[in-house]
Every structure is written in structure tokens, then in C-alpha cells.
Amino acid sequence: MTEPKSNQNKLVTYIVTGAVTLVLAVVVLVAIFSPPAPENAVGGMLDSFAHKDAQALEKYVHSSVLDSVQIEPLGSDVSPWQIFWRDGGQLFDYYNISEAKIDGDEAHVTVNYGPGLIQEDDFLLRREGRQWKVYGVND
């Protein structure tokens, strides 16, 4: 009479193992197919500015931002992007992403940066496919 109970235990073990495997597979698939957070794009962008890595910067910013970085300023008309590129090593050595708001395919990410983290800007992002790209900044 112990054999039927043993078979029941094996069946329960198989069912539990299958359920756990299914849950883990669903979690992995959700992680794979979920778009990255906009905070990741902003952090990557700031790190690119800090290290003056133009190739990495392309992954995180809209092409209009790249154009703004590359345009030579006329007189004292320097864009924030040019300042970020020029002074990124000092400005973004330390930063804190304090808030992110997502509204559909747009997001606003607030960052404190600079010496003492006293400067604050809101970076504006749009989703392009599965990726977030920074396209603007409000100070």
C-alpha cells in the first residue's frame, strides 16, 4: 500500500516543479521583453558625457542632441549639451537620479548633479521602439 502514496508524492513533486519552472520562465520573458527604464538611458547618457564617449552617447540620445553637441557655438551662445560635453567629467562624476515620470511614450527624469549635487535638470525622453532616447533638457 505504500506504492500508491509514493506515486502520489512523485506526481505532486512533478506538478510543483513544473509550476515553479513556468513561473520562472514567465519572469525571465517579461524581463527580456520589457523596455529598459528611462533612468537607464539618462544614466548611460551622463556616464557618456563624463567619459567623453561619443559612441556610447549615440545609444542614449536623439540625433538632434548629437547635432547640438557637434555644432560650434557662435559667440556666447553655448547649448547645455555643449556644456555637458565640455564639462561632463566634472559635472557628472557624481549624480543622483531623483525622480522619473513616464507618460506613455514620453518620460521626464530629474537629475541632481555637479559638485555637491546642487544642480538639477529634468531630462526629456521619448521611446523609440523599445529604447528610451533623451531629446531635451529643462533646467
N, C-alpha and C positions, 0 to 999 in steps of 0.2 A: 503494500500500500504506500510505501514511501516514494515509489517511482512517479505516480501522478503528481505529487506535490513538487517533486524535483523538476518535472516538466513545466509546471506552472511557474516556478521560480525562474526558470530559463526564459520562458515566454515574457514574463514581466521585465526581466533584465534586458531582453531584446527590444521591447517596446520603449523602455526608459532610455536606453542607449540611442535608439532611433530618434526619439523626440529631442533629446539633447543635441544630437548631430544636426537635426533640422533647424533648431533654434540658432545654433552657432553658424550654420550656413546662411541663414537669413540675415544675421547681424553682419557677417562679412560682406554679403552682397549689398546691403544698404550702405555700408561704409565705402565700398568701391564705387557705387553709382551715385552717391550723394555729392553735390558740388562742394568744393572746399569753401571754408568760411571766408568772408571778405577780410576779416582780420589777418588771415594768412597772406593775402595779396598785399595789404598795406605793410605788414612786417617785412615781406620779401622786398618790396619797393624801398623801404627805409634802409634795409641792410645793403641793397644795391647802391643807394646813394652814399652810404657810409664807406663802402669799399670802392666806389667809382667803377662799378662793374656794369658797363653799358649793355653787355649781352644779357645779363640776368635781368636788368631793368626792363628790357623788352617784354619779358614774360608777364610783368605785373602792371604795366601802364598802357594806356591807349596811345595810338600812334601820334595823336595831337600833342601829347605830353612830350614824347620823344622829340618832336619838331621844336617845341618850346625850349627844350634843353639845348638843342643844337644851334638855334638862331643866335647870332651875335647881337648883343644889346646895343641900342642906339643911345648914346649919352648915359643918362642915369636911369633909363627905363629898363630895369632888370626884372625879369619874371621871378616868381617864387621858385619855379622849377630850376632856374639857373642858379639861384642862391643855394638851393638844396644840393645841386651838383657840385658847386664850388666849395661849400662849407659842410657837406654831408658828414665828413669824418668827425667833425666837432659836434654838429647838431644831433646826429643820430647814433652817437656812441652808446648813449643810453636813451631809451624811450619807453613810454608806457601807453599801451592801447587801453583807454579807459572806458570806451563805450562803442557799441556797434548797433545800428538800427537798420533793419532790412525792410524794404517796402517793394515787394515784387522783384523786379529785375534791377532795382537800384538800392544802394546802401550808402550810409554815412558812417564813417568811422572816426572817432575823436581820439587824437593822439597828443600826449604831453611829451615834450622833448626839450633838448638843449640843456645847458648847464643848470642844474637844479630842477629840471623838468618844469620850468616855469612857462615855456611857450606852449601854446595849444592851437591846434588846427583841426578842422574837420575835412577829411578826405572823402571825395565823392567817387563812388564806384558804380559801374554798370556790369551786368552779367553779359558776357559774350560767349554763347554756347554754354559750356559748363564752368568756364573760368570767370573770375571777377577781375576787372581791369580798372585802375584808377584813372579818372579823366579830369578831375578838378580838385581844387583846394579852396576852402574858405577859412580865413583867419579870424 
